[in-house]
């Protein structure tokens, strides 16, 4: 979308200037929705991290594990690791990694949308510079 929205049609600068507000509103809405999505993912992550803590610390019932389709033995027959080593299991956990990947994608999307909005804030200057350059080259 940004590829087409970012172009400035030199033959109708007044029209491009007028539609600036609509384009700005469009990307502001996208950023707002993306920020809400990130907040929802962060809440899901907190819940998942809590559930995985229960799971890896042996505090989750077998029924809860079955409901989540998690293996009954998180350590595959090994003895339970030391408390300080549990982070290795959290970091390598597929469910946690999948949610972290989604969160990272939305963070990158937020950054891109913020950059687009910053560019749009200065669009009027770009149009003014084009008009000034056209006046200069026309001899005015």
N, C-alpha and C positions, 0 to 999 in steps of 0.2 A: 504494500500500500504506500509506504513512504517513498518508494522510487517514483511513483506517479504524482504523489502529493507534493514532493519536494521541487518538482520542476516549475520554472517560472516561464510563462509564455510571453516572449518579448513583444508580441504584437498587441497584446491586451493586458498591459500592466495594471490598468485600473480595475479590471475584473479580477485579476489575481490578488490585488490588494484587498478587494471586497470579500473574497472568499476565505481570507486568512482566518477570520474569527471562527468559521465553521470547521476548518481544518484543525485549529487549535483546540476547539471543543471536542472534536473527535479523538485526538490523541490524549487529551486530559481525561476523558472517560475511559479510554483503554488503560491508562496508567492507574486510575482509581480502581478499576476492576482487577487489574493485575496485583495491586497492593493488597486488596481484599483476599485474593487467591493465595498470596504468600502468607498472610496472617492465618488463613484456614489450614494451610499446609503445616505451619509452625505449631498450631494446636494439635493437629493429627500426629505430628512428630513427638510432641511431649507425651501424648497418650501412648503411642507405640513404644517410646523409650521406657515409660513406666511399666508397660506390659512385658517388655523384654527383660526388664530388671526382675520382675516377679518370676518370669520363665527361667532365667539363668540362675537365680538364687534359690530355685526349688520351692517357691511359694505359690505357684500356680497349680490349680487342680488339673487332673488328667482330662476332665470334661471341658475345661476352658481351653486346654491345648488342642483337643479334638475339634472344638468349635472354630479354632483359628487355623486348623490343619497344620499344626506344628508337631514335630517329632516329640515323643514322650521323654527322650533322653537328649538334651541339648548338647551333651559332650561326647556322644557316640561311645559310651562305655568307659571313657577316661574318668579319672577321679576329678572331682570339682576343683577348678583352678583357684588360686589365691585371689582374694578380693581385688588386689591391684592388677591382676591379669585379666579381669573380666572385660576391660575396655577393648582388648584384642578381639573378643567375641562380638561385642557391640559393633565395632568398626567393620568387622567382616560379615555381619549379618545381612542377608539378602534383602529382607524387608526394610531394614533401616537404610541401607544403601539406595534402594529404589526410591524411598521417600526423600532422602537427601538429594538425589539426582533431580527430582521434580522441583524441589525448593531452589536448587541452584539454577535451573532453567528459568524459573520465574524471576529470580534475582537479576539474571542477565537481561531478561525481557524488560524489567523495570529500569535498569540502567540505560538500555537502548531508548526506551520511551522518554526518559528524562533528557537524554541527549537531543532527541527530536524536538521536545518542547523548548529546550534552550535554543535550538536553531530557529524554531518558529518565532521566538521572542524577538529575534533580530531580523526577521524577514522583511519588515518594513524598511529597514536600513538598506538591505540589498536592493529592493525595488527603487528606493530613492537614489541610490548610487547609479543604477542603470539609467534612470531618467536624467540625472545630472551628466552622465557620460554621453548620452544621446544628444543633450543640449550642447555639450562641448564639441562633439564631432560635427554638429550641424552649424557651428559657428556662433552660437549664442553665448 
